Amino acid sequence: MGGEDWENSDNRGTNAPLDSWYGIEVDSVTGRVTGIDLNRNNLKGEVPPEIQYFPHLRLLRLDYNELTDEVPSQIGLLNWRYSISVRPAVSTVRTCST
C-alpha cells in the first residue's frame, strides 16, 4: 500500500507513539491498535496479509482508495466486533464475534 503518495502519512514509519500516527486509534489502557481509518488517503495496491496481526481491531476503513485484488483471506482471522469498510462499492459491513 506504499505510502509515498498518501494524502496524509503523519508519523508513519517513525518512532513516534502509534496514537500520534495519522488514522491509527490505540486503546489508552492496553496500547493496542483498535482502529485503522485511512479512507480517502490515496492508498494504492493490495491490503497486506499482515492485517491479521491486529487482532484487537474494531474498525478498519480503507474505502475510497485505489486498492487492487481481493481482500486477503487473513482478514477472516480477525475477531471483528464493530465494522469494516474497504471498497466504495461495498457499504460498511458489521460483524459480531461469537
Order of alpha helices (4+ residues) and beta strands (2+ residues): beta-beta-beta-beta-beta-beta-beta
